[in-house]
Amino acid sequence: MRLAGSAGVLVKRMERLKNKNRTLLELQAGIVFFGIVCQLAGSLIAERQGYYAGSLWFGILMALAASVHMLRTLDRALDCGPDASRMIFKGYLFRYAFLTFVLAVTMVTKVMNPLILFMGYMSLKVAAFLQPITHRLFNKLFHETDPVPVPLSDEEETAGEEKASPEETSQRS
């Protein structure tokens, strides 16, 4: 009985995530997947497991936060019109200034390994490359398909162009 109730909660959460922002969900799933792969690899080669895991997952959390910040920055910038590129650039600078600050603090305090933390943060980049794979996975999970692209007809392609008369076309040839 309890299992059936938790399955219902899981379905409701998946629906809420699907309806919020599908691309962000897919990107964050790729970040977490890369984190799990790095954790498994690190468990085989790292000498200090806790130090490695703490550094890696703090970097993963920073990447998850950066993906949300990136989405919010893009949403706000697209509403600004001509100042959009400036706002996007400011968001980019903020994210990397924050990353630089955190890396500097970890280097000075030696609380975490800055290279492993940076690897966790760079999962954001890896997840962007994994997004087509996570997109197909979530399509199967949500029982959806992508719309099939339909080629434009000749009429739609030339709608914005001025149509030349047959005489003008033969004169150009």
C-alpha positions, 0 to 999 in steps of 0.5 A, spaced: 500 500 500 505 504 501 509 503 495 503 504 491 502 511 494 510 513 493 509 511 486 503 516 485 508 521 488 513 520 483 508 520 477 506 527 480 513 530 481 515 527 474 509 531 471 511 537 474 518 537 472 516 535 465 511 541 465 516 546 468 522 546 463 524 540 459 530 542 457 533 544 464 530 537 466 534 534 461 540 538 462 540 537 470 539 529 469 545 529 464 549 533 470 547 528 475 549 522 470 556 525 469 556 526 477 555 518 478 559 516 473 565 520 476 563 518 483 564 510 480 570 512 477 573 515 483 571 510 488 576 505 484 582 510 483 581 516 489 585 515 495 581 519 500 574 517 498 570 522 502 575 528 500 574 526 493 566 525 493 565 532 497 569 536 492 565 532 486 558 533 489 559 540 491 562 542 484 555 538 481 551 542 486 554 548 483 553 546 476 546 545 478 545 552 480 549 555 474 544 551 470 538 554 473 542 561 473 543 560 466 536 559 465 533 565 469 538 570 465 536 568 459 529 568 460 530 575 463 535 577 457 530 575 452 525 580 455 530 586 455 530 587 447 536 590 445 540 590 452 539 582 451 547 580 450 549 585 455 545 582 460 547 575 458 554 577 458 553 579 465 550 573 467 556 569 464 561 573 468 557 572 475 557 565 474 565 565 472 567 570 477 563 566 483 566 559 480 573 563 481 572 565 488 570 558 490 576 555 487 580 560 490 577 559 497 578 551 496 585 552 494 587 557 500 583 553 505 584 546 502 577 544 505 576 540 498 580 538 492 579 544 487 581 540 481 575 535 482 570 541 484 572 544 477 571 537 474 564 537 477 562 544 475 564 542 468 559 537 468 555 542 466 559 542 459 558 535 458 551 535 460 550 539 454 553 534 449 549 529 453 542 533 452 540 529 445 541 522 449 537 525 455 532 528 451 531 521 447 531 518 454 525 523 457 521 522 451 521 515 452 520 516 460 514 521 458 511 517 452 512 522 448 515 523 441 518 529 437 514 533 432 516 531 425 519 537 421 515 538 415 518 542 409 516 548 407 512 549 401 514 553 395 509 558 397 511 559 404 519 559 402 517 565 397 512 569 401 517 574 403 520 575 397 517 579 391 515 574 385 518 576 379 513 575 372 515 570 367 517 576 362 522 578 368 525 571 369 526 570 362 530 577 361 534 575 367 536 568 363 
